[in-house]
C-alpha cells in the first residue's frame, strides 16, 4: 500500500436543510430562499445540498 496517495478526509459540520430549518424555527422554503440568495452557506455531497454549520459559526465569530 502506497501511503503517498491517501486523500485526507475533512469533516465539515453540516445539517440537512430540513434539520437546519427546524432548529431555527423557520420553514424549509424560507431556508431554501436564503440559500438561493447566498445568505446561507452550503456544501454539496453527491446530490445532497447541506447547510455548512462551520461556515456559519466562523462568520458569526468574525462579526463579533
N, C-alpha and C positions, 0 to 999 in steps of 0.2 A: 504494500500500500504506500503510495506516494503522498506524504503529508503536505507537499507544496501546492496541491490542487484542491485543498479543502476550502470551501467557501464559508466564511463565518456567518452564523445566524444572528441577526439583530432583532431583539424583541421590542416591538413598538406597542405601548399600551393603547388599546383601541376598544371601542364599543360599537355594536351594531347601531344603525340609525334608529331602530325601534327602541332599543335599550336607552340610548342617549336621550331621546325624546321623552321617554317615561321618567328618566332620572331627573330631568329639569322641569317636568310638568307641562310640556307642550306636545302638540301632535306631531306625528311623523311628517305630515305635509309641511308644517312650519319649518322643521329641521331641513327637509329637502329644499325648501325655498332658500334658506340661509346658505346651504351648500352651493346651490346654483349661483348665488350672488357672491360667493367667495368669502363669506363670513365665518364659516366653519371649515377647518382643515380636515381632509380625509386622506386615506390611503386605500389603494386597491389591491386586494389579494384575489387573484383569479378573476372571477366575475363579480365578486362582492366588494362593495364600497363600504368602508368602516370609518367612523369618526376617530380622528387622531387625537387622543386624550393627551399624549405627551406634548404635542404642539400647542394645544390649548393651555396647558399648565405653564409651559415656557412663556407664552405670550402674556399670561396674567402676571407672572413673576417679573417680566420686563417692564410692565406698565406700572408697577408699584414702586 
